[in-house]
Amino acid sequence: MPVTNPWLGGPSPRERLDRPRLEERILNLLSSQNMCVLATTGPDGPLATPVRYFHLDFALMFTTAAKSPKMRNIAADPRVSIGVFAPLVGQASSRGAQLFGRARDLDPQDEDFAHYWPAVRWQSDHVERSRSLDEPPDGPLVVVEADRIVYTEHWLRRDGYAPRQFWTRSPTS
């Protein structure tokens, strides 16, 4: 029987991408998607919430209602995990990332707000919901700077690289 992707068979390679190539692939994924699953923990246990995100380098951001369950969970424990993934057609197209970090709730008075806010494309949401473009969202801006990322791309096997790669924030970042 013919096999579409014979390089998927057999043991997985173990070779690691160099940091610049890994970062390029992660940023490509983050730039080509706009939905993630945010995992928080609260008094009732884990909560996994689909969220539309924006990114600036290795920081993911989203706006939300201040009193949402995810915001209550973040206030109690800011440690979060975020899953970003591309549509899956088959094993060869498997591509995604798990980001781990701490969520920060920023409002316009926070000194870091001005750094992140320009990357948030809120205007399309306002148009879709018939809201004025003269009034940006007033809810919190949640920012998660990734401390660690587990990146998976099975296409890497074709070139002799491990399908699972690991990134950690450098001490100078």
C-alpha positions in Angstrom: 0.0 0.0 0.0 1.4 3.4 -0.9 2.2 5.7 2.0 1.7 9.5 1.6 4.4 10.5 4.2 6.8 7.6 4.8 9.0 9.8 6.9 6.3 9.7 9.6 7.0 6.0 10.2 9.6 4.6 12.5 11.1 6.2 15.6 11.0 10.0 15.9 14.2 11.9 15.4 15.7 13.6 18.4 17.6 16.5 16.8 16.8 20.0 18.2 16.3 23.1 16.0 18.6 26.0 16.8 16.9 28.8 18.8 16.4 31.3 15.9 14.8 28.6 13.7 12.6 27.4 16.5 11.5 31.0 17.4 10.7 31.6 13.7 8.4 28.6 13.6 6.7 29.5 16.9 6.1 33.1 15.7 4.8 31.8 12.4 2.2 29.7 14.2 1.2 32.5 16.6 0.9 34.9 13.6 -1.2 32.5 11.5 -3.8 31.7 14.1 -6.1 33.8 16.3 -7.8 31.4 18.6 -6.3 29.6 21.6 -7.5 27.6 24.6 -6.7 29.3 27.9 -6.4 26.9 30.8 -6.8 28.4 34.3 -7.5 26.8 37.7 -10.2 27.9 40.1 -12.2 26.8 43.1 -14.2 24.4 41.0 -11.1 22.9 39.3 -9.7 23.5 35.8 -11.3 25.8 33.3 -10.4 25.6 29.6 -11.8 28.6 27.6 -11.5 29.3 23.9 -10.2 32.9 23.5 -9.4 35.1 20.5 -5.9 36.3 21.0 -3.4 38.8 19.7 0.4 38.4 20.1 3.5 40.6 20.4 6.5 38.4 20.1 6.0 35.6 22.7 3.3 37.4 24.6 -0.3 36.5 24.0 -3.1 39.0 24.8 -6.8 39.1 25.0 -9.6 41.3 26.3 -12.4 40.0 28.4 -15.2 40.9 30.8 -13.7 41.8 34.1 -16.0 39.5 36.1 -15.7 36.4 33.8 -14.8 33.0 35.4 -11.4 33.1 33.7 -10.6 36.5 35.3 -11.7 35.2 38.7 -9.4 32.2 38.3 -6.5 34.4 37.1 -7.0 36.7 40.1 -6.7 33.7 42.4 -3.8 32.0 40.6 -2.2 33.8 37.6 -0.4 30.7 36.4 -1.9 29.7 33.0 -1.4 27.4 30.1 -2.4 28.3 26.6 -2.8 26.0 23.6 -2.5 27.3 20.1 -2.9 25.0 17.2 -3.3 24.9 13.4 -6.2 23.0 11.8 -5.4 19.3 11.6 -5.7 17.5 8.3 -3.5 14.5 9.1 -0.5 13.6 11.2 1.9 15.5 8.8 -0.1 18.7 9.4 0.0 18.4 13.2 1.3 21.8 14.5 0.7 23.6 17.8 2.2 25.1 20.9 1.6 25.0 24.6 2.6 28.2 26.3 3.2 28.5 30.0 3.3 31.7 31.9 1.6 34.1 34.3 -1.4 36.2 33.3 -1.3 39.9 34.1 -4.4 42.1 34.1 -3.5 45.5 32.7 -5.6 48.6 32.6 -4.7 51.8 30.7 -3.0 53.3 33.8 -0.5 50.4 34.0 2.9 51.4 32.6 3.1 48.3 30.4 -0.3 48.8 28.8 1.0 51.2 26.1 3.6 48.6 25.1 1.0 45.9 24.4 -2.2 47.7 23.5 -1.2 48.7 19.9 -1.0 44.9 19.0 -4.6 44.4 19.9 -6.8 44.6 16.9 -10.1 45.4 18.6 -11.6 47.4 15.7 -12.8 44.4 13.7 -14.7 43.1 16.7 -16.3 46.5 17.2 -17.4 46.6 13.6 -18.9 43.1 13.7 -20.8 44.0 16.9 -22.0 47.5 15.6 -19.9 49.3 18.2 -18.4 52.7 17.7 -14.7 52.8 16.7 -14.4 55.9 18.8 -14.7 53.8 22.0 -12.0 51.1 22.5 -12.9 48.2 24.8 -12.9 49.2 28.5 -12.4 45.7 29.9 -9.0 44.5 31.1 -6.2 43.6 28.8 -4.8 40.2 29.8 -1.1 39.6 28.9 0.7 36.3 29.2 4.4 36.5 28.5 5.5 32.9 27.8 8.1 31.6 30.1 8.2 28.2 28.4 6.8 26.9 25.1 6.4 23.3 24.0 6.2 23.4 20.2 5.0 20.4 18.1 5.3 20.1 14.4 5.4 16.7 12.8 6.6 18.1 9.5 10.0 18.6 11.2 10.5 14.8 11.1 10.9 15.1 7.4 14.2 17.1 7.9 15.4 14.9 10.7 14.3 17.0 13.7 12.2 15.9 16.7 8.6 16.8 16.3 8.5 18.2 19.8 10.7 21.2 20.5 11.2 23.2 23.7 11.7 26.9 24.1 12.4 28.8 27.4 12.6 32.5 27.9 16.2 33.7 28.0 17.3 35.5 31.2 17.7 38.7 29.3 14.2 38.7 27.7 
